[in-house]
Amino acid sequence: MGYAIETRDLTRVFRSSAEVVALDRATIQVREGELFGVLGPNGAGKTTLIKILCTLLLPTSGKAFVGGWDVEGEPQKIREVINMVSGGEVSGYGLLTVRENLWLFSQLYGIPGGEARDRIGDLLKVVGLEARADTKVNRISSGERQKMNLCRGLVTDPKILFLDEPTLGLDVNASRAIRCYVKSWLAERPGRTILLTTHYMHEAEELCDRVAIIDRGKVLACDTPSALKRRVEGEASFRLEVALTDLGLEEMGQLPGVRWFFREDKPERGVTEMRFILEDEAVIPSIITRLVEKKVRVLHLSKTEPTLEDTFVKIVGKTI
């Protein structure tokens, strides 16, 4: 089985008033038939990566191949076998209905009429847009527009599909339906491949065969979700919530027995959350004692099983 997507030291630099390195020698290999995830905070380089792979942006240096074709030398061949859906994007023609927009895109790709009608009907049913199929796009909500965008990406039955935050802004039920459909769509034909970027850790764990963690343009880790989680297995992992405080708590990470420490303020909930990886649970009393000495009110303490988010935070040093 070959690579559906491959990059070699892929670099993209934007030059304006200051030089910005969006991708920094990023190397990944996505196998045919794989659902490959890319996780990273805002500004990590995820969208730049997808734009290069979709032939919308040229790399500054390095190489990228999609379907075995070079993004710089053979862009037209790549465009014939791919499609892309971006969360929150504005697409379609407002004066056309949802069904008419999907029909138009299907005909631009030369899909036979009967096949196109069947696909459009099936997709509208999956995302719950049947009742809105004959409503003009300028009269539907942003969430409904995002559902239509997903239908547009799938109606062409691409060999390689790029999903950039596909469930952004959707409710829980719609997101669940889309994840289920994406999995079944991929399973129907083993040769199909998906590259997914997402902010949702549970989405990556549920869908992805492998995940690359990227930050500041660099690929920091790449493996299966279970293998990535094993990086923190066997360690005592705790989450501690205290009343929101502006006190410096960095010293908590310097206490004896603390292997790793992360602090995040969550003003919307009125709490400061701390995460610890400890050599032993016996370290907990010294942590609590130090907080009490600083007159910080402890609200909640829990031991946690390793999650993909724990691994992400440990590698990147912050939440997504």
C-alpha positions as CSV (number, residue, x, y, z in Angstrom):
1,M,0.0,0.0,0.0
2,G,1.5,3.4,-1.1
3,Y,1.2,6.9,0.3
4,A,-1.9,8.9,-0.6
5,I,-0.2,12.0,0.9
6,E,3.5,12.6,1.5
7,T,5.5,15.7,2.5
8,R,9.2,15.9,2.7
9,D,10.7,18.8,4.7
10,L,7.8,21.0,3.6
11,T,8.3,24.6,4.5
12,R,6.2,27.7,3.9
13,V,7.4,31.2,4.8
14,F,5.2,34.3,4.6
15,R,7.1,37.5,4.1
16,S,5.5,40.9,4.9
17,S,6.6,43.3,7.5
18,A,8.1,40.3,9.4
19,E,9.0,36.8,8.3
20,V,6.5,34.2,9.5
21,V,7.4,30.5,9.2
22,A,4.0,28.7,8.9
23,L,5.5,25.3,8.1
24,D,9.0,24.3,9.2
25,R,10.3,21.2,7.4
26,A,7.2,19.2,8.1
27,T,7.4,15.6,7.0
28,I,4.4,13.3,7.1
29,Q,3.2,10.1,5.2
30,V,-0.5,9.3,5.0
31,R,-1.2,5.8,3.8
32,E,-4.0,4.9,1.3
33,G,-7.2,4.2,3.0
34,E,-6.2,6.0,6.2
35,L,-8.0,8.6,8.2
36,F,-5.1,10.8,9.3
37,G,-5.6,13.5,11.9
38,V,-3.6,16.7,12.4
39,L,-3.9,18.3,15.8
40,G,-2.5,21.7,16.7
41,P,-3.4,25.1,18.3
42,N,-4.4,28.1,16.2
43,G,-1.5,29.3,14.1
44,A,0.2,25.9,14.2
45,G,0.3,25.5,10.4
46,K,-2.6,23.1,9.9
47,T,-4.6,25.2,7.3
48,T,-1.4,26.2,5.5
49,L,-0.6,22.5,5.2
50,I,-4.0,21.7,3.7
51,K,-3.8,24.6,1.3
52,I,-0.5,23.4,-0.1
53,L,-1.8,19.8,-0.4
54,C,-4.9,21.1,-2.2
55,T,-2.7,23.1,-4.7
56,L,-4.0,26.5,-3.4
57,L,-0.6,27.6,-2.1
58,L,2.9,26.8,-3.2
59,P,5.6,25.7,-0.7
60,T,8.7,27.8,-0.1
61,S,10.8,24.7,-0.1
62,G,10.5,21.0,0.3
63,K,8.2,18.6,-1.5
64,A,4.6,17.5,-1.3
65,F,2.8,14.7,-3.2
66,V,-0.9,13.9,-3.3
67,G,-2.0,10.7,-5.0
68,G,1.6,10.3,-6.1
69,W,1.6,13.7,-8.0
70,D,3.7,16.7,-7.2
71,V,1.7,19.7,-5.9
72,E,4.0,22.0,-7.9
73,G,4.4,20.2,-11.1
74,E,1.1,18.3,-11.5
75,P,-1.7,20.3,-9.7
76,Q,-4.4,19.5,-12.3
77,K,-4.1,15.8,-11.8
78,I,-4.4,16.3,-8.0
79,R,-7.5,18.5,-8.3
80,E,-9.3,15.7,-10.2
81,V,-9.2,13.3,-7.3
82,I,-9.5,15.6,-4.2
83,N,-12.1,17.7,-2.4
84,M,-11.9,20.0,0.6
85,V,-14.3,21.1,3.3
86,S,-13.4,23.9,5.8
87,G,-15.4,24.5,8.9
88,G,-17.0,27.9,9.0
89,E,-16.3,28.7,5.3
90,V,-18.7,30.7,3.3
91,S,-19.5,28.9,0.0
92,G,-22.3,28.4,-2.4
93,Y,-24.6,30.9,-4.1
94,G,-27.1,32.6,-1.9
95,L,-29.8,32.9,-4.5
96,L,-29.8,29.2,-5.2
97,T,-31.4,26.6,-2.9
98,V,-29.3,24.0,-1.0
99,R,-30.2,21.3,-3.5
100,E,-29.4,23.6,-6.5
101,N,-26.0,24.4,-5.1
102,L,-25.1,20.8,-4.6
103,W,-26.4,20.0,-8.1
104,L,-24.3,22.8,-9.6
105,F,-21.1,21.4,-7.9
106,S,-21.8,17.9,-9.0
107,Q,-22.2,19.0,-12.6
108,L,-18.9,21.0,-12.5
109,Y,-17.3,17.6,-11.7
110,G,-19.2,15.8,-14.5
111,I,-21.2,13.5,-12.3
112,P,-24.0,11.8,-14.2
113,G,-27.4,13.3,-13.4
114,G,-29.1,10.2,-11.9
115,E,-26.1,9.4,-9.8
116,A,-25.8,13.0,-8.6
117,R,-29.5,13.2,-7.6
118,D,-29.2,10.0,-5.6
119,R,-26.0,11.2,-3.8
120,I,-27.5,14.6,-3.0
121,G,-30.6,13.0,-1.5
122,D,-28.6,10.6,0.6
123,L,-26.3,13.3,1.9
124,L,-29.1,15.7,2.8
125,K,-30.7,12.9,4.8
126,V,-27.5,12.1,6.6
127,V,-26.9,15.7,7.8
128,G,-30.6,16.4,8.5
129,L,-31.1,19.0,5.7
130,E,-34.0,17.3,3.9
131,A,-36.5,19.8,5.1
132,R,-34.3,22.7,4.0
133,A,-33.2,21.3,0.6
134,D,-35.4,23.7,-1.4
135,T,-34.5,26.8,0.8
136,K,-32.3,29.4,-0.6
137,V,-28.8,29.4,1.0
138,N,-29.0,33.0,2.0
139,R,-31.9,32.0,4.3
140,I,-30.3,29.1,6.2
141,S,-28.2,29.3,9.4
142,S,-24.4,29.1,9.6
143,G,-24.7,25.6,11.0
144,E,-27.0,24.5,8.1
145,R,-24.5,26.1,5.7
146,Q,-21.7,24.0,7.2
147,K,-23.8,20.9,6.7
148,M,-24.3,21.8,3.1
149,N,-20.5,22.4,2.7
150,L,-19.9,18.8,3.9
151,C,-22.4,17.5,1.4
152,R,-20.6,19.5,-1.3
153,G,-17.3,17.9,-0.4
154,L,-18.7,14.4,-0.5
155,V,-21.0,14.7,-3.5
156,T,-18.0,14.4,-5.9
157,D,-16.9,11.1,-4.2
158,P,-13.3,12.2,-4.1
159,K,-10.5,9.7,-3.7
160,I,-8.7,12.0,-1.2
161,L,-10.8,14.2,1.1
162,F,-9.4,17.1,3.2
163,L,-11.6,18.1,6.2
164,D,-10.5,21.2,8.0
165,E,-12.5,21.5,11.2
166,P,-15.6,19.9,9.6
167,T,-17.8,20.0,12.6
168,L,-17.0,23.5,13.7
169,G,-20.2,25.3,14.9
170,L,-22.4,22.2,14.6
171,D,-24.6,20.8,17.5
172,V,-23.8,17.6,19.2
173,N,-26.2,15.4,17.2
174,A,-25.2,16.8,13.8
175,S,-21.5,16.3,14.7
176,R,-22.1,12.7,15.7
177,A,-24.1,12.0,12.5
178,I,-21.3,13.5,10.4
179,R,-18.6,11.4,12.2
180,C,-20.6,8.2,11.7
181,Y,-21.1,9.0,8.0
182,V,-17.4,9.8,7.5
183,K,-16.4,6.5,9.0
184,S,-18.9,4.6,6.9
185,W,-17.9,6.5,3.7
186,L,-14.3,5.6,4.3
187,A,-15.1,1.9,4.9
188,E,-17.2,1.6,1.7
189,R,-14.1,1.7,-0.5
190,P,-10.7,0.9,1.0
191,G,-8.9,3.2,-1.4
192,R,-10.4,6.4,0.0
193,T,-8.2,8.6,2.2
194,I,-9.1,11.5,4.6
195,L,-6.8,14.1,6.2
196,L,-8.6,15.7,9.1
197,T,-7.8,18.7,11.2
198,T,-9.8,19.2,14.3
199,H,-9.7,21.0,17.7
200,Y,-11.8,18.3,19.3
201,M,-9.7,15.6,21.0
202,H,-12.6,13.1,21.2
203,E,-13.2,13.5,17.5
204,A,-9.5,12.6,16.8
205,E,-9.6,9.7,19.1
206,E,-12.9,8.3,17.6
207,L,-12.0,8.8,14.0
208,C,-8.3,8.8,13.3
209,D,-6.0,5.8,12.6
210,R,-3.0,8.0,13.3
211,V,-2.5,11.6,14.5
212,A,0.3,14.1,13.9
213,I,0.7,16.8,16.5
214,I,2.0,20.1,15.0
215,D,3.0,23.4,16.6
216,R,4.7,26.4,15.2
217,G,4.9,24.6,11.9
218,K,6.8,21.7,13.2
219,V,5.6,18.1,13.4
220,L,6.3,17.1,17.1
221,A,4.8,13.6,17.2
222,C,3.0,11.2,14.9
223,D,1.5,7.9,15.9
224,T,-1.8,6.1,16.7
225,P,-4.0,7.7,19.4
226,S,-3.4,4.7,21.7
227,A,0.4,4.9,21.2
228,L,0.4,8.6,21.9
229,K,-1.6,8.1,25.1
230,R,0.9,5.5,26.3
231,R,3.4,8.3,26.6
232,V,1.7,9.3,29.8
233,E,0.5,5.8,31.0
234,G,2.0,4.5,34.2
235,E,2.3,8.0,35.6
236,A,0.1,9.5,38.3
237,S,-2.0,12.1,36.5
238,F,-4.1,14.5,38.4
239,R,-6.3,17.5,37.7
240,L,-6.7,20.1,40.5
241,E,-9.2,23.0,40.4
242,V,-8.9,26.0,42.6
243,A,-10.8,29.3,42.9
244,L,-9.6,31.6,40.1
245,T,-6.4,33.3,41.2
246,D,-3.8,35.6,39.6
247,L,-1.1,34.4,42.0
248,G,2.0,32.9,40.4
249,L,1.8,29.2,40.8
250,E,4.8,28.2,38.7
251,E,6.6,27.0,41.9
252,M,4.1,24.1,42.0
253,G,6.0,22.5,39.1
254,Q,9.2,22.7,41.1
255,L,8.0,20.7,44.1
256,P,9.8,17.4,44.7
257,G,8.1,14.5,42.9
258,V,6.4,16.7,40.3
259,R,7.4,15.5,36.8
260,W,5.2,17.9,34.8
261,F,2.9,20.8,35.6
262,F,0.5,22.9,33.6
263,R,-1.7,25.8,34.7
264,E,-4.7,27.2,32.8
265,D,-7.1,30.0,34.0
266,K,-10.7,29.5,33.1
267,P,-12.4,32.8,34.0
268,E,-15.8,31.8,32.5
269,R,-16.0,29.1,35.2
270,G,-14.2,31.1,37.9
271,V,-11.5,28.5,38.3
272,T,-7.8,28.0,37.7
273,E,-7.1,24.4,36.6
274,M,-3.8,22.7,37.2
275,R,-2.6,19.4,35.8
276,F,0.1,17.3,37.4
277,I,2.1,14.2,36.4
278,L,3.6,12.9,39.6
279,E,6.2,10.3,40.5
280,D,3.9,9.1,43.2
281,E,0.5,9.9,44.7
282,A,2.2,10.6,48.0
283,V,3.2,14.0,46.5
284,I,-0.4,15.2,46.7
285,P,-0.4,16.3,50.4
286,S,2.6,18.6,49.8
287,I,0.8,20.2,46.8
288,I,-2.3,20.9,48.9
289,T,-0.3,22.2,51.8
290,R,1.5,24.7,49.6
291,L,-1.8,25.9,48.1
292,V,-3.3,26.4,51.6
293,E,-0.2,28.3,52.7
294,K,-0.8,30.7,49.7
295,K,-4.5,31.0,50.7
296,V,-5.7,29.4,47.5
297,R,-9.1,27.7,47.9
298,V,-9.1,24.2,46.6
299,L,-12.3,23.2,44.8
300,H,-11.8,19.8,43.2
301,L,-9.1,17.1,42.9
302,S,-9.3,14.1,40.6
303,K,-7.1,11.4,39.3
304,T,-7.4,11.0,35.5
305,E,-6.7,8.3,33.0
306,P,-4.4,9.3,30.2
307,T,-6.2,11.0,27.3
308,L,-5.0,12.3,24.0
309,E,-5.3,15.8,25.4
310,D,-2.9,14.9,28.2
311,T,-0.4,13.8,25.6
312,F,-1.0,16.9,23.5
313,V,-0.5,19.2,26.5
314,K,2.6,17.3,27.6
315,I,4.2,17.6,24.1
316,V,3.1,21.1,23.2
317,G,2.9,22.7,26.6
318,K,-0.6,24.1,26.3
319,T,-4.1,23.1,25.5
320,I,-5.5,23.2,22.0
